[in-house]
């Protein structure tokens, strides 16, 4: 059955039902030859008419893919953290970093397609909210209330930590697993010191 032939479902439910878009035929096409500009067409066995029924423009598809990418990334981070005890605040923070670095490099090709290779010009489709930062800020605030660390402004700290993470993995930009381990350890140390009391 065609990827998007799920009558009546919302756009995001259609995308989400297939799981992580990286594992889908559509995801493979996006990171393959032609990339985003190769769509629409017989993308993942979707006829043009069906494609445009759910995605009036490529920008609508891109906006949905970005939302799905971020939501999936955030869910994976939470699952990783949940494997640590609820009161192990620093342990959960270490896992956040470890999981974020691993996911970034595993999904780098799709990340670059949906965030860098194609611009969304329609302001109505732009989402300035960053769910990853939102969740990290909530986690930091919870740790602050539990006296696990000292953070004056949990939201601001989350923004700074997220951009530190993103800058570090962008700097590595390599498939070398040894470098991935090094950047993970460096970020874990940086995060721990950033929230340390005093």
N, C-alpha and C positions, 0 to 999 in steps of 0.2 A: 504493500500500500504506500502511496506517495507520502513523503515526509510530513507534509502540512495538510493532508486530507483528514482533518479531525473536526468535522463540522460543528460549529457553535462554540468551540473553545477559544479562549483568549489567546493573543499572540504569545505571551510569556508562557502560558501553560503548554502550548504546542511545542515551543522550544524546550521547555523544562522536561516534558514527558520523555523525551529521547535521552535524558541524562546529559552528561557533560558534552557540549557541542564538539569537543576535541575528538570524541570517539565516534562522531556521526559522519556520514558520507559528506554532508555539507561542510563540516569542519575540515575534512581532508581536502576538499576542493579549494576552500579559502586559503589554505596554506600551501597549495600546490601551484603548478604553473598557471599564470594568469591572475591568481589571487582574487581579490574582491572584484576587480574589474571584469572578471570572467562571468559574473552573474548579471542578469538571470540567464536562463538557458535550460538545458536539461540538468540543472544542478540537483544532485542527489535524487534523480528521477522525478523532479518536479517540473511540470510543464509551465511555460511562461504564464499562461492564464491563471493557473493555480498560484504561482509565485506572487503575481501582482494582486491576487485576491486578498492575500494576507499582508503583503508588503507593497504598498502603493509606490514606494521608491526604495532605492538602495539605502537611503538614509534611514528609513524605517527599520529595515533589516539590521543595519549596523547598530542602531540604538538598542534594539532588542538583544542583539548579540553581546553588546557591552554590558547591559544589565544582567544578562545570564552569566557572563564571564565573572563579573564582580560578585554576584550572589553565590555562585559555585565556589569561588575562591574563599569567600568568607565562611561558607559552611564547612569547607575542608579545614580551615584554621580552627574553627570551633571544635570539630571532631578531634583534632589533634590535641588541643588543650584539655578536652574532657577526659582524655586518657590519663591525665594527672589528677591527683586528689584535689578536691575543691579548695583546701586550705594551703596548697603548695603554690603560692603566688609566683615566686621566682621561677619555679619549675615550669609553670604554665606559660610564663613569659618566654622562657628559653624555647619551649616547644613552639610557641607562636613564630619565633624567628626561624627555627629550623624548618618548620612546615612552609612558611612563606617563601623562603629561599628555594626549597625544593620545587614547590608549585610554580614559581616564577620561571625557572629554567625548563621545567617539563612543558609549560604552556607558552613558551616564549614566542614561537612562530605565530600562534593565533593572537597573542597579546599585541604583537607588532602590527598585525593586519587590522584589528579592530580599534586600536588606539592611535596608531601612527600613520598607517598607509592610506587612510581615507578620512577626510574631514567631514564632520557633520556641520552643515551651514544653517540648517533650520533650527532656530533658537528654541522652538517648541519641543524639539526632540533632545535637546541637550540636558543632561542631568549633572548638576554641579555637586550634588551630594555624593559623598564617598562612604559607602556602607562599611568598608574596611576600617576607615578612620573612626566612624561612629561606634563600631563595636569595640575597637581598641580603647577609645576614650571611656566607654562604659566599664570595660574591664579595669582600666587604671583607676577609675573613680571607686569601684568596688574594693580594689586593693588598698586604696587610700583610706577608706572607711574602716577597713580591717586592720589598719596600722601596719600594713606590709611594707609600705614605702612612703616616701615624702614627695608629693607632687602638688605644687601650688595650683596649677590649672590643668586638669586632666585632658580637656579638649586640645589645648595648645600643645601639651606634651605628646598626645597621640599624633597630631599633625607633624610635629618635628620628627618623631620616631619613624612614622611612615615614610617621610621623604628621605630620611637617613637610609632606611632600608632600600628604597627605590634607587637612590643615587648610588649606593654600594653595588647592587646587582647590575645596574647599567654600566658601571665602571668595569666590572669583570667581563661581561659580555663574552663568555667563553663556554665551551662544552667540557672543559677540563674539570673533572670531579674534585681534584685536589684543591683547585681554586674555589670551588663551591664550598668545600669544608672550611677553608680558611676564612672566606667571607662570612660564613655562618657563625664561626667562633668569634670573629671580630665584632659582628653585630650583636651577638649575645652579650659580650663584655660591655659594649657601648650602651645597650639597653639597660643592663643591670646598674651600671654606674649612673645613668641618667635619672633613674628613679630612686637611687640610694639616699637614705636620710642624710641631711646635712650637706 
